[in-house]
């Protein structure tokens, strides 16, 4: 009887290449995070509060609950403007509006709950400059139109890789230098 199993040696290199190319792509984050601490009027932490993070343009809602330290984290938010609503029985509902989240930005939004009925709402407008005090990452959101309108040196350049500086080996550099020198000598004649 013959063994008709397929050889596995071509599969292994393919898997290794797949992992090598996928891993760097996962390291790039195109989302932001809102996190904070919920406290009461006496600065005591408030555990078990329901925190809702609402995208102002799409009304998409993400719900989390504060942990035993009163902290909450809502990761992987698309860039945009958000509203944070915090609710807990025995406290007034607190709302923080106009929280701008950019790519790779961690916004700290600490909320203070005042004692009162849940039908009462305290609204706070986040009009301060968007400074990420939690993370030292520098990032910027660039609109598609700005990328399309970039002046390219060569019209046939369609790959983002063409925008990056290239490293040339010494022999390639010398060959390019010789060609430029020869071209310049011909133009002088």
C-alpha positions as CSV (number, residue, x, y, z in Angstrom):
1,X,0.0,0.0,0.0
2,X,1.3,3.4,-1.0
3,X,1.4,6.4,1.3
4,X,-0.6,9.1,-0.6
5,X,-0.3,11.9,1.9
6,X,0.8,15.3,0.5
7,X,4.2,16.6,1.5
8,X,4.0,19.3,4.2
9,X,7.2,21.1,3.4
10,X,5.6,23.8,1.2
11,X,3.0,24.6,3.9
12,X,5.5,25.5,6.6
13,X,7.3,28.3,4.7
14,X,4.0,29.7,3.6
15,X,2.8,29.9,7.2
16,X,6.0,31.5,8.3
17,X,5.7,34.2,5.6
18,X,2.1,34.8,6.4
19,X,2.9,35.4,10.1
20,X,5.8,37.6,9.1
21,X,3.6,39.9,6.9
22,X,0.6,40.0,9.1
23,X,2.3,40.8,12.4
24,X,3.6,44.3,11.5
25,X,0.1,45.2,10.2
26,X,-1.5,44.4,13.5
27,X,0.9,46.7,15.3
28,X,-0.5,49.8,13.5
29,X,-3.6,51.0,15.3
30,X,-6.1,53.2,13.6
31,X,-8.3,53.6,16.7
32,X,-8.2,55.6,19.9
33,X,-9.2,55.0,23.6
34,X,-11.3,56.7,26.2
35,X,-10.5,55.9,29.8
36,X,-11.0,57.5,33.2
37,X,-12.0,57.2,36.8
38,X,-15.5,57.8,38.2
39,X,-15.6,59.5,41.7
40,X,-18.4,60.9,43.8
41,X,-18.5,64.5,45.3
42,X,-16.2,63.5,48.1
43,X,-13.6,62.1,45.7
44,X,-14.3,58.5,46.7
45,X,-14.2,56.0,43.9
46,X,-17.4,54.7,42.5
47,X,-17.4,51.0,41.5
48,X,-20.1,49.4,39.4
49,X,-21.2,52.5,37.6
50,X,-22.5,52.0,34.0
51,X,-20.4,54.0,31.5
52,X,-21.8,54.5,28.0
53,X,-19.5,55.9,25.3
54,X,-21.5,57.2,22.3
55,X,-20.2,58.2,18.9
56,X,-21.8,61.6,18.2
57,X,-21.9,61.1,14.4
58,X,-23.1,57.4,14.2
59,X,-24.8,57.0,17.7
60,X,-22.9,53.7,18.1
61,X,-22.8,52.9,21.8
62,X,-20.2,51.0,23.8
63,X,-21.1,50.0,27.4
64,X,-18.6,49.2,30.2
65,X,-18.8,49.1,34.0
66,X,-16.3,50.7,36.3
67,X,-14.1,48.2,38.2
68,X,-13.5,48.1,42.0
69,X,-11.1,51.0,41.6
70,X,-13.7,53.2,39.8
71,X,-11.7,52.9,36.5
72,X,-13.1,52.2,33.0
73,X,-11.4,51.7,29.6
74,X,-13.1,51.8,26.2
75,X,-10.5,50.8,23.6
76,X,-10.7,50.6,19.8
77,X,-12.8,53.6,19.1
78,X,-12.9,55.0,15.6
79,X,-11.6,58.6,15.3
80,X,-14.4,61.1,15.9
81,X,-16.4,63.0,18.5
82,X,-17.8,61.1,21.5
83,X,-20.1,61.6,24.5
84,X,-19.6,59.8,27.8
85,X,-22.7,59.1,30.0
86,X,-22.2,57.6,33.5
87,X,-25.2,56.3,35.5
88,X,-25.6,54.6,38.9
89,X,-28.6,54.3,41.2
90,X,-28.6,57.0,43.9
91,X,-26.5,59.4,41.8
92,X,-27.4,62.0,39.1
93,X,-26.5,60.9,35.6
94,X,-23.3,62.6,34.4
95,X,-22.7,63.5,30.8
96,X,-19.4,64.7,29.2
97,X,-19.9,66.0,25.6
98,X,-17.6,66.8,22.7
99,X,-14.7,64.4,23.4
100,X,-12.5,64.3,20.3
101,X,-10.6,61.0,19.8
102,X,-7.9,60.7,17.2
103,X,-5.8,57.8,15.9
104,X,-3.7,56.2,18.6
105,X,-4.9,58.7,21.2
106,X,-5.8,57.9,24.8
107,X,-8.2,60.4,26.2
108,X,-8.5,60.6,30.0
109,X,-12.1,61.5,30.9
110,X,-12.6,61.5,34.6
111,X,-16.2,61.9,35.8
112,X,-17.7,63.1,39.0
113,X,-21.1,61.8,40.2
114,X,-23.2,63.9,42.5
115,X,-25.7,62.4,44.9
116,X,-29.3,62.7,43.7
117,X,-32.0,60.9,41.7
118,X,-31.3,59.2,38.5
119,X,-33.7,61.5,36.7
120,X,-31.4,64.4,37.3
121,X,-28.5,64.9,34.8
122,X,-25.3,66.9,35.1
123,X,-23.8,67.8,31.7
124,X,-20.2,68.8,31.2
125,X,-18.8,70.0,27.9
126,X,-15.3,69.0,27.1
127,X,-14.0,72.2,25.4
128,X,-10.4,71.9,26.5
129,X,-7.6,71.3,24.0
130,X,-7.2,67.6,23.1
131,X,-4.0,66.9,25.0
132,X,-3.2,63.2,25.6
133,X,-1.8,63.2,29.1
134,X,-1.9,59.4,29.3
135,X,0.2,58.5,26.3
136,X,3.4,60.0,24.7
137,X,2.4,58.9,21.2
138,X,2.3,61.6,18.5
139,X,-0.3,61.0,15.9
140,X,-2.5,62.9,13.5
141,X,-5.6,62.0,11.5
142,X,-5.2,62.7,7.8
143,X,-8.2,62.9,5.6
144,X,-8.3,61.0,2.3
145,X,-8.4,64.2,0.2
146,X,-5.0,65.3,1.6
147,X,-3.4,62.1,0.6
148,X,-4.9,62.1,-2.9
149,X,-3.8,65.7,-3.4
150,X,-0.1,65.0,-2.5
151,X,2.2,66.0,-5.2
152,X,4.1,63.1,-6.5
153,X,7.5,63.4,-8.2
154,X,6.6,60.7,-10.7
155,X,3.0,60.3,-11.9
156,X,3.5,56.5,-12.2
157,X,4.2,56.3,-8.4
158,X,1.1,54.6,-6.9
159,X,2.6,52.8,-4.0
160,X,3.0,54.3,-0.6
161,X,6.4,52.6,-0.5
162,X,7.6,55.1,-3.1
163,X,7.1,57.9,-0.6
164,X,9.5,56.4,1.9
165,X,13.3,57.0,1.6
166,X,15.1,54.1,0.3
167,X,18.4,52.6,1.5
168,X,20.8,51.7,-1.2
169,X,23.9,49.5,-1.0
170,X,27.2,51.2,-1.6
171,X,27.6,49.6,-5.0
172,X,24.1,50.7,-6.1
173,X,24.9,54.2,-4.9
174,X,28.1,54.3,-6.9
175,X,26.4,53.1,-10.0
176,X,23.7,55.8,-9.7
177,X,26.5,58.4,-9.1
178,X,28.4,57.3,-12.2
179,X,25.2,57.5,-14.4
180,X,24.5,61.0,-13.1
181,X,28.1,62.0,-13.7
182,X,28.0,60.6,-17.3
183,X,24.7,62.3,-18.0
184,X,26.1,65.7,-16.7
185,X,29.2,65.3,-18.9
186,X,27.1,64.7,-22.0
187,X,25.0,67.7,-21.3
188,X,28.1,69.9,-20.9
189,X,29.3,68.9,-24.4
